[in-house]
Amino acid sequence: MGFLWVCFGFFSLVTVFLVLCTHSLFYLNFPSLLQSICLSCYFCAWWGGGLPQPITKERYKSIGFVNDMRNHLEDLKHKMAWAVVDEMEKEIQPIKEGIRTEEENAEKFVQKLEECQVKVNEAEGKYKAIQEKLMTISEEAQALPPQCISLKADVQAKRKGINEAEVVYNRSKVELKRLGKDDEQLCKRIEELKSSANQASEPENSERQRKITCLREQLKAFHNEEIMIGQQIDQFQQSIYKCKEEHMKLKREDCDVKQALDAKRKQLRDMKESKTNTLKRFGPRVPAFLEAVETAYKQGHFKQKPLGPLGAFIHPKDAELTLAIESCLKSLVQAFCCDNHSDERTLQQLMSKYYPCGIRPQIIVNTFQNKVYDVKHRAVCHPEFPSVLTALEIDHPMVANCLIDVRSIETVLLIKSNHKAREVMQHNRPPKNCKEAFTAEGDQVFERRYYSSNYLRPKFLSQDLEAEISHLEKEIETKRAQLAASQQCVNSIETDIRQNEGHLQSRRCRQKELQVKIRTTNAEIADLENMEEHHLVDICILEDEAQENKVKMECVQNDMQQQSRKMEELKNILCIAENKLEEMKEKIHQVEEIAGPIKDELNQADSEVENSKRCLQHCQSKQKEHLACVKRHKELLAAREKELEGKMAQARQIYPERIEVSRTVKSLDAEMNRLRERINSESNRHGNRDKIIQQFHDAKQRYKDASSKVKHLKRFISLLDEIMSQRFKIYKQFLRLLSLRCKIYFEHLLRTRACSGQILFDHKNETLSITVQPREEDKAVLNDVRSLSGGERSFSTVCFILSLWSVTESPFRCLDEFDVYMDMVNRRIAMDMILKVADTRQHRQFILLTPQSMSSLPSMSRIRILRMQDPEKGQKTLNFRRNNDQEEDN
């Protein structure tokens, strides 16, 4: 242990020494540090037990007494070993007796198992006899259904054949009737043509021509009237279409007005009810819901009672700002606040009983506190206009905290005038910590955007309830008058639509009549023109057709007779097949009646077999359990006997002769523990002789090792002293060279603008001073940089930074707004200097941030310009510049 302390102290001091060597002050205190290291090594060796300690004679005298106790402990161990063997032999004896008893009971299980097996065999024999009888009947029953199916298919095929033959017969019959009618018509037509050909004369031809001329004049008049009626129909259709569009538009407006009227009536009813209960302003369900919340809180369902609606806890100080406050808070007026998420889930369950799924109030989870947040450092402060936080009287601190967390009401201004709000937020820079503002009309004003409000009156926070009720009643009367006027317009349009539809219907009827007349006239003209030409040709054609028709009629009659005979034959065959099918069905029914009782007997025999097998399985399982129990006991006995043999072998190893012990293992163990504790206490108080001698030798050896390490450490310290002296000299020389390099480079950069200056380094006091002389003044006098102009100071700063960069080795070089106060000439020169330096150090990365345009820079692969843009939000905004231009024009 002492050696570990010495090593720990040695390496700790070496580490501290190496750290201090990096600082120049260590060089001055080096001798004192050497002394500290030596003393630390000595104390570490002493504290770790490395130095020898005196050994007294009394510690040796106690060794004999401890040896006696140890001898007695060995005797107890011998007795303990054989006592364990005796107890195990006593535990094994009941196990042997139990095995003997269980082997005697095994014979009873064998007898019972044989009786169950006999019952199972008898039940299975009975079951097989009934099953064979049923199988005989089943084979007979299985052979019948295929025959029945084939007979049924045969009957259906024959019925289908009869139906097909009947269909062919009926088709031939219909064809015969049609041919007969055609023959009659052909005969009549032939007679008419023959009679008309014989009676034709010259006066009839002239009369026919006169009729054709008259019919063509009528046809022309019909065509002109049809065109005029078509135009009228188009006009009526357009008028009806326009009237229906106007009607639909008015209907939609009526629907919107009715919905608005119903909403106003509901709002008026809620306001009148809220005279007695102000909570009804936030919804008709709110009072009942709050009672349910109160009941649940009393029953312990909430850890903290939820607060809400939040609008019930806030009151505007200025009534003119009520609409602005409601426009700012929006749905938060109806929101609720909970202390934790467990209360939130409970509140949601209650809300599901009182609110529909889509219109439940918002729930805000925020740990309850007894005081309002301190927001002085982030709140907006304006001498003329209040914020939402200062414009409200809030009854509960948690309500204020929720609105601060969720809506940041401490950063929202309330400005009554729209013009003044634009002037504060948009024409000038917004006040500190102000993000937005609201006007008395509810309009929302940002720095670059303006949103108009959708509401004209406050709904929840109004203090003058009577004025709101009066205003709502006036709005309702206005909506009623508007609805009545709209209804009159709808009735007038419906009358016009009906009239136009009546005119349209009459014109369409007239159009149909004209079309019928035109078709009739055209047919008459065609008949008159074709009458004389086709007389002779038609008679010959019709006589040929009549002869062909008679031949077809004879063929059809022959087919009908054949089909009739075939139908009679098929009907006879069908009757025979149906009789066979009925006989087969009757036979199947008889077999099923015989098989029913046999199946019942088989089921009963099967249940008897199952019961017998179940009893047999039960006996077998009991026998297996019994045999498994006997086996487990035998295995346990074998394990115990094997363990006993092991214990006896251990006991013989401890003491070969068996000892008769009357005491129990527990009492021997207790006495051995007491004896061990006494031996341990004596050993701890006096110590062990061999251990004490060994400790002395170990401590002496550790002391020698520590002394040797201290000598090596002294030599190492002297070597470090020489190294540090040399390093300090080189450090001073390197510091002087870097200072000179920085100074020369600074003067060189100033000369690019015909300026002069210098940098003075005071390494002793660790200070630095810069002097710069512009070109237009006396070069003999150097001025401090505080007397320079903004551009000269920026240029001097760039030169100073570039000179520092020349003596540093950082991989990244960054400048922010380095050319803000420079003119164009200084900016161009400074930019060229930076680019030149960057080009000579291509293994360095230069990052320059400036609000100026960098379009004049040369296009190079190593120069990359990133122009930052303002973030765009995904919402429509008013065009600020266009609005301002319009205001200036007005």
HELIX and SHEET records of a PDB file:
HELIX    1   1 GLY A    2  CYS A   21  1                                  20    
HELIX    2   2 SER A   24  TYR A   27  5                                   4    
HELIX    3   3 PHE A   30  TRP A   47  1                                  18    
HELIX    4   4 GLU A   58  GLN A  199  1                                 142    
HELIX    5   5 GLU A  202  GLU A  273  1                                  72    
HELIX    6   6 THR A  278  PHE A  282  5                                   5    
HELIX    7   7 VAL A  286  LYS A  298  1                                  13    
HELIX    8   8 LEU A  310  PHE A  313  5                                   4    
HELIX    9   9 ALA A  319  LEU A  321  5                                   3    
HELIX   10  10 THR A  322  LEU A  329  1                                   8    
HELIX   11  11 LYS A  330  GLN A  334  5                                   5    
HELIX   12  12 HIS A  341  TYR A  354  1                                  14    
HELIX   13  13 CYS A  357  ILE A  359  5                                   3    
HELIX   14  14 PRO A  397  ARG A  407  1                                  11    
HELIX   15  15 ILE A  409  THR A  411  5                                   3    
HELIX   16  16 ASN A  418  ARG A  422  1                                   5    
HELIX   17  17 GLU A  423  HIS A  427  3                                   5    
HELIX   18  18 LEU A  465  ASN A  530  1                                  66    
HELIX   19  19 HIS A  535  ILE A  654  1                                 120    
HELIX   20  20 VAL A  665  HIS A  686  1                                  22    
HELIX   21  21 ARG A  689  LEU A  750  1                                  62    
HELIX   22  22 ARG A  751  ARG A  753  5                                   3    
HELIX   23  23 VAL A  785  SER A  787  5                                   3    
HELIX   24  24 GLY A  790  SER A  806  1                                  17    
HELIX   25  25 MET A  824  THR A  840  1                                  17    
HELIX   26  26 PHE A  880  ASP A  889  1                                  10    
SHEET    1   A 2 ILE A 314  PRO A 316  0                                        
SHEET    2   A 2 LEU A 392  ILE A 394 -1                                        
SHEET    1   B 2 PHE A 336  CYS A 338  0                                        
SHEET    2   B 2 ILE A 363  VAL A 365  1                                        
SHEET    1   C 4 VAL A 412  LEU A 414  0                                        
SHEET    2   C 4 GLU A 436  PHE A 438  1                                        
SHEET    3   C 4 GLN A 444  VAL A 445 -1                                        
SHEET    4   C 4 TYR A 450  TYR A 451 -1                                        
SHEET    1   D 3 SER A 756  ASP A 762  0                                        
SHEET    2   D 3 THR A 767  GLN A 773 -1                                        
SHEET    3   D 3 ASN A 783  ASP A 784 -1                                        
SHEET    1   E 2 PHE A 812  ASP A 816  0                                        
SHEET    2   E 2 GLN A 845  LEU A 849  1                                        
END                                                                             
